[in-house]
Amino acid sequence: MEVEGSSKKMIATQEEMVEARVPLPYRDQCAHLLIPLNKCRAAEFYLPWKCETERHSYEKCEYEIVMERMLKMQKIREEQKRLKQAQKQPIPLVPNTANA
């Protein structure tokens, strides 16, 4: 399973995500990092200063995905703007009322 248009590959399988009880909104290209993070959190009783390396790697992965989506959306907007400007009619040199 791959997400269309993303440079990151899905590493965690559906079976692994189901077994680890990863919620549906979090089943993305970073799920393979979320699974060990959640195991560490449960083992360490969710203490905020524990599991910092796992959390950092997961958050970095999510950040990279968001930045990739933002760049892609920016390119789409620029393309739409360019197409819109190309469709505009040129301003006539002689107004229509002058021909009447």
Secondary structure, 3 states (H helix, E strand, C coil): CCCCCCCCCCCCCHHHHHHCCCCHHHCCCCHHHHHHHHHHHHHCCCCCCCCHHHHHHHHHHHHHHHHHHHHHHHHHHHHHHHHHHHHCCCCCCCCHHHHC
